[in-house]
Amino acid sequence: MDYPETDFSLKVVLISFKQCLNENEEVLLDHYIDSWKGLVRFLNSLGAIFSFISKDVVSKLQIMEHLRNSPQYEHYTSLQSMIAYEVGNKLVDIDRRSRPRYPNSGCRTVLRLHRALRWLQLFLEGLRTSPEDARTSTLCSDAYNATLAAYHSWIVRQAVTVAFCALPTRKVFLEAMHVGSSEQAVEMLGEALPFIEHVYDVSQKLYAEHSLLDLP
Ligand SMILES: CCCCCCCCCCCCC/C=C/[C@@H](O)[C@H](COP(=O)(O)O)NC(=O)CCCCCCCCCCCCCCC
């Protein structure tokens, strides 16, 4: 997905989550990776202070692309096929007390992105429903504390807190989405958020069914 900078719209990125699910509710990894690439692009447009976050996401996307280009690529078509393959062949580190053998498993890598998707969902819902004078840094850290913070070290939590302070105001943030006025951006969020929620819910159910929600 490559847009000229002026044509870049967060709407395209958020709506692209719709394509991540097929009619059988399989989470399609190529689309999942592409949607995340769009988010990274938006994140980069917000400034260099967020680059430590986008670098981490990019490294996880590279792991997934590597698996998709490996001889086992067919097993990495969907989240369902990936879990069946990695769990079935014991290619996932389950026990955090043992020495890690598969630090780059697809299951643990997607789990990190999946948790971040919940942050995104809460943050965007906060933006959508908050009053005009709400502080983006507060919306962002409330969503973070309710989701990712529990999985991050003290040092990462501090760095994230500093980065949140660099966020623009709610109005500027909504306009940076390039979907028109802040009111139009809010409307777009109402349209697009259900797609993200659906992908999140299907993935969450899958990880829970396989007891994979706490992968080290
Ligand atoms: C708009 C502001 C963006 C704020 C982003 C808030 C989320 C903060 C996440 C901070 C991650 C810090 C970097 C390091 C993380 C890793 O330690 C940690 C664990 O990985 P490991 O088990 O391999 O070690 N990694 C993770 O938890 C994955 C974090 C992924 C963060 C994704 C953030 C998505 C940003 C998308 C921005 C799009 C904004 C659109 C909003 C309109």
The ligand as a MOL file (V3000), in Angstrom:
LIG
                    3D

  0  0  0     0  0            999 V3000
M  V30 BEGIN CTAB
M  V30 COUNTS 42 41 0 0 0
M  V30 BEGIN ATOM
M  V30 1 C -1.0220 7.6690 18.2830 0
M  V30 2 C -0.0240 7.4460 19.3120 0
M  V30 3 C 0.5790 6.1360 19.3240 0
M  V30 4 C 0.6940 5.5930 20.6660 0
M  V30 5 C 0.9490 4.1410 20.6720 0
M  V30 6 C 0.4970 3.5260 21.9420 0
M  V30 7 C 0.9340 2.1690 22.1360 0
M  V30 8 C 2.2180 2.1310 22.8710 0
M  V30 9 C 3.0000 0.9070 22.5770 0
M  V30 10 C 4.4060 1.0790 23.0010 0
M  V30 11 C 5.3300 0.0810 22.4460 0
M  V30 12 C 6.7200 0.3910 22.8720 0
M  V30 13 C 7.7890 -0.3340 22.1600 0
M  V30 14 C 8.1870 -1.6880 22.6800 0
M  V30 15 C 7.3690 -2.6230 22.8460 0
M  V30 16 C 7.7060 -4.0360 23.1710 0
M  V30 17 O 8.3980 -4.1530 24.3880 0
M  V30 18 C 6.4020 -4.7800 23.2410 0
M  V30 19 C 6.5980 -6.2300 23.5720 0
M  V30 20 O 7.2630 -6.8730 22.5260 0
M  V30 21 P 8.2120 -8.1350 22.8740 0
M  V30 22 O 7.4090 -9.0760 23.7110 0
M  V30 23 O 8.5980 -8.6900 21.5360 0
M  V30 24 O 9.3920 -7.5640 23.6290 0
M  V30 25 N 5.7160 -4.6440 21.9670 0
M  V30 26 C 4.3800 -4.5030 21.9210 0
M  V30 27 O 3.6650 -4.5800 22.9130 0
M  V30 28 C 3.7600 -4.1750 20.5810 0
M  V30 29 C 3.4050 -2.7380 20.6300 0
M  V30 30 C 2.7790 -2.2910 19.4160 0
M  V30 31 C 2.3470 -0.8800 19.5350 0
M  V30 32 C 1.5090 -0.5050 18.4160 0
M  V30 33 C 1.1070 0.8760 18.4080 0
M  V30 34 C 0.2130 1.1010 17.2880 0
M  V30 35 C 0.2320 2.4370 16.8000 0
M  V30 36 C -0.7030 2.6230 15.6810 0
M  V30 37 C -0.8890 4.0540 15.5460 0
M  V30 38 C -1.9950 4.3800 14.7330 0
M  V30 39 C -2.6560 5.4820 15.3610 0
M  V30 40 C -3.9400 5.6790 14.7590 0
M  V30 41 C -4.7640 6.4510 15.6820 0
M  V30 42 C -5.6730 7.3170 15.0010 0
M  V30 END ATOM
M  V30 BEGIN BOND
M  V30 1 1 1 2
M  V30 2 1 2 3
M  V30 3 1 3 4
M  V30 4 1 4 5
M  V30 5 1 5 6
M  V30 6 1 6 7
M  V30 7 1 7 8
M  V30 8 1 8 9
M  V30 9 1 9 10
M  V30 10 1 10 11
M  V30 11 1 11 12
M  V30 12 1 12 13
M  V30 13 1 13 14
M  V30 14 2 14 15
M  V30 15 1 15 16
M  V30 16 1 16 17
M  V30 17 1 16 18
M  V30 18 1 18 19
M  V30 19 1 18 25
M  V30 20 1 19 20
M  V30 21 1 20 21
M  V30 22 2 21 22
M  V30 23 1 21 23
M  V30 24 1 21 24
M  V30 25 1 25 26
M  V30 26 2 26 27
M  V30 27 1 26 28
M  V30 28 1 28 29
M  V30 29 1 29 30
M  V30 30 1 30 31
M  V30 31 1 31 32
M  V30 32 1 32 33
M  V30 33 1 33 34
M  V30 34 1 34 35
M  V30 35 1 35 36
M  V30 36 1 36 37
M  V30 37 1 37 38
M  V30 38 1 38 39
M  V30 39 1 39 40
M  V30 40 1 40 41
M  V30 41 1 41 42
M  V30 END BOND
M  V30 END CTAB
M  END
